[in-house]
Amino acid sequence: MRLKTLALLLALSGIPLTAIAADRGAIVQGAGATVSGFAHVRRGAEGTYIELENSAQARRIAGFIAFQNEGTFPGVMALNGRRVQMTGMVVLYGRPMIALNAPEQLQVISD
């Protein structure tokens, strides 16, 4: 009886971990991802960062536009505070980021 109870408790305790792992699995290095959230745009030393605020994601993610590609994203600073969607390959530079090279990778969802 104790063994069955222990097995049931172990099985039930793994459910939340599975849900968290599935959510975090969407943002892993080398995988394609589409993420959305409210944009916080800032210029850095290497280019422009668009950090997404989304409480549904387990990990924060940012988009990165290198200085040489900023001409293909006119008005990127105007995205600050707006809800956007980013699509691309996830890379890890201390945190998950999506390198934005083409305007199709970055879209405004709603105001």
N, C-alpha and C positions, 0 to 999 in steps of 0.2 A: 504494500500500500504506500509506504513512504517513497519507494522508488518511482512509482507512477506519479505521485504528487510532485516530486522533484523534477521528473521529466516534463510534466505539464508546465511547471513554473519556468523552466529553462526555455521551453518553446514559446511561451507567452512573453518572456522578457526579451526575446530576440526580435519581436515585431517592430518596436520603435527603432531599433538599430538598423533594421532592413530598410525602413522608410527613410531614415537619414542617409544611409549609404546610397540609396537610389537617387535622392535629390543631389547629393554631392557628386554622384557619378556623371551628371550632366556637364560638369565643368572639370574636365581633366585634360592634362597636357596632350596635345596632338589630336584631340578630337574636335570635330566641327560642332559649333554650338550657336544657337540663337537665343539671346538673352534680352530682357527688357527691364526698364526701370526709369526712375527720374534721373536725369543727367546733371552732373556737377562737372563743369568744364573748367580746366585750368591749364595754363601753359607751364611747361617744365623746361629743363635744360636741353632735352633732346627733341621735344615736340609738344604736342597737345594731348592731354589725358582727358578722357571722358569717363568718370567714375559713375557707376550705376548704383542707385539706392533702390533695393528691392528686398523687403523683409521675407519674401518667400524663398529666397535663395540662401543656402547654407553658407556659401562663400561669396565675398564681394569680388566683383570683376570690373575691369576697366578696359576701355578702348584706347588705342594709342595711334596717333597720326604723326608720323615723322615730319620734320620741317620740310623736306623736299616734296611731300605729298599734300601739304596744306592748301596748295592752289586748287586741288580737285575737290575741296570741301569749303566752298565759300560760305561765310556766315556761320561757321561752326560755333563761335562764341555765343551766338543767339540761341543755341540749344540749351543753355544753362537753365535748369528748372523745368524743362519740358520732358514729357515721357517719350523715350526713344527705344528703338530696337536695333541691336547690333548682331551681325552674323559673320562668322569667320572661324578660323582655326585658333584654338586656345594655346597660348604659350605661357610658360612660367618664368617670370623675372622677379622672383621674390613674392609674387602674387599672380593670380591668373589675369591674363590680358589677351585681348584680341587686336591684332595688328590690322588697322583700317587702311586699305590701299585704294579702294574704289568707292564712289558715292553710293552704290547700290548696297553696300554693307551697313549703312547707317540710315535709318528712316525714322521720321517723327510719327508716333502712333496717334497721339491725341494731345490736346492742350489742357 
